[in-house]
């Protein structure tokens, strides 16, 4: 890995870590402003590889890990405004595990989910 410094380091609680065809889709919420953050690669499918999401000890990012992710720049695409291009010269760093209180603080409020203000009950 590199001795240089990344342009930006995002600190998130990992809330998604799903499989993609050639890697993983990882996402979470920033610990500061609680906005969504989705690390992506420069690959055609934007997946994050197993190697990309490694910590220095060889373990990989898991759900509820508090992670610092080195990034190059924001790469919004369509409705995915949370995309951040990772800097794959650096390891990700696990800073801890989210507690139940941490997770509750990250919950989106219902009012933010419905753009037109309507809630339809089934």
N, C-alpha and C positions, 0 to 999 in steps of 0.2 A: 504494500500500500504506500501512499505518498506522505512526504513530510510537509508539503504545502498545506495551506489552510483552505477549506472550502469557502465558497461565496456566502453560504447561508447554512445554518444548522437548525432544523425543525425539531422541536421536542413534542412528542405526541404520546397519547395512550393508544395502544394498538387495539382497535375494535373490529377489524376485519382482516382475515388472512386466508383468502380462498384460493383454490387451485385454478390456474388458467392452463391453456394447452401447453405452453412452453415455460411455465413458471408460476408466479403467484401474483395476486392482486392484494395489496396491503393498503389499509386506510385506517385513519384514526382521527382523534381530535387533538388540537394543540392544547398544551397545558396552560398557556397564558390566556389567550382570547377565546378558546373553545371553538374555533372554526375548524372545519373539516380540512384534512391534509391527506393527499394520496400520492405517495412516492411512485414515480414511473421511470422506466428506462427509455433509452433511445431506440429500442428494438421496434419493429413494425407493430407488434401487439401491445407495446408499452409495459409488458409484464416485467416483474422483478424476479431475477433468478435466485436460486438457493444460495449461490455464491454472493450475490449482491446484498442479501439480507443477513449476512453473517456478522457475528460479534467477533472481537479479537480472539476469544477462547474457542472459536469454531462452532459454537451453538448458534441457532438461528432465532430470529424474532418470533415471538409467540403472542397470542391474544392476551391482553391486559398488561403486557410489558410497557413500561415507560421507556421510550426510545429516543435517542438523539440521532437524526438522520442527516448526513451531509448532503447538501444540494447545490446545484448549479444555478437554477433559475425556475421561476414559475412557468408552467407550460399549459395554461388553460386550453381546453378544446371543447367547443360547443357548450353543453350544459355542465361539463366537468371542470368547473373553475378552481377546484381544489388541487389539481395536478401540479406536482413539483418534480422536476427532472433531478434524479439523484446524481451525485458525484461518486461514481464507482471506484475512484482511487482510494476511498476511505472506508473503513469498517463502520457499521452502525454501532452505537453504544447503548447497552442496557443500563438504565439509571435506576431501575427498581420495578416494582409491581404496583398496579393500581389497587387501591383499597375500595371497599364498597362505597365509602364516602366520596372518593375521587370519581367513581363511575356515576353516582347519582348527580354530581355537579355537572356532568357532561350531557345529561339527557336534554334533548331538544324539547321545547315547549310546543304543545299542539298548535297554537296560533301560528307558529312559523311554518307548519307543514302544509297549510292550505292557502294557496295564493289568492283564491277568490273569496275566502272567508266562509265558505259553505262546508258543512259537515253532513255527509249523507250516512245515515245509519241503516244497516241492512236488516 
